[in-house]
């Protein structure tokens, strides 16, 4: 599994005012979680923004390198973005051990053009974009590829159809639909909505809802 090094520093400054001052000085407040404990840290904005944008949708192992020389192996657990300005507010890391299994979500990537689209005029719909798995940290795939080439109109692929290594356990319902090709005679619900003009975000948010993102970030050890 790919690894990336991020330089971090422990921080004593907590609270809303300290967090805002930290952001103004070019740092992002963060927390490292491990076995019910948390360690407040900070990371340079340019480094963490670059990491998030370059690994969007991928699971990547992180070496958190502290200024005193120690390192911690971690995964990016979550991050909060200002819902109005699109700026990164806070990040959460989860420290891992190579000897302990973890539960993580990985992106599902559809591969190929279905027969039902190419020959039958159907429409491919991806129903499930992420899947939760359990495995050792160094066995986490960046994403899961699902081949939809043979998928005909009116048919679906399910979680049970995914081929995966024996040492990786899928935690989703086997009967859950991953992708389907809607037959051309069927009405596809939900036409594409017109894109609203918005400020380009510093990072693209994933995971949890963004409402009150700053309040949540500031309650997590800032």
Secondary structure as GFF3:
##gff-version 3
##sequence-region A 1 222
A	DSSP	beta_strand	3	10	.	.	.	ID=ss1
A	DSSP	alpha_helix	16	24	.	.	.	ID=ss2
A	DSSP	beta_strand	27	34	.	.	.	ID=ss3
A	DSSP	beta_strand	37	44	.	.	.	ID=ss4
A	DSSP	alpha_helix	45	54	.	.	.	ID=ss5
A	DSSP	beta_strand	61	66	.	.	.	ID=ss6
A	DSSP	beta_strand	71	81	.	.	.	ID=ss7
A	DSSP	beta_strand	88	95	.	.	.	ID=ss8
A	DSSP	beta_strand	101	111	.	.	.	ID=ss9
A	DSSP	alpha_helix	115	118	.	.	.	ID=ss10
A	DSSP	beta_strand	123	126	.	.	.	ID=ss11
A	DSSP	beta_strand	130	136	.	.	.	ID=ss12
A	DSSP	three_ten_helix	137	139	.	.	.	ID=ss13
A	DSSP	beta_strand	143	147	.	.	.	ID=ss14
A	DSSP	beta_strand	156	158	.	.	.	ID=ss15
A	DSSP	three_ten_helix	159	161	.	.	.	ID=ss16
A	DSSP	beta_strand	169	170	.	.	.	ID=ss17
A	DSSP	beta_strand	177	182	.	.	.	ID=ss18
A	DSSP	alpha_helix	213	218	.	.	.	ID=ss19
###
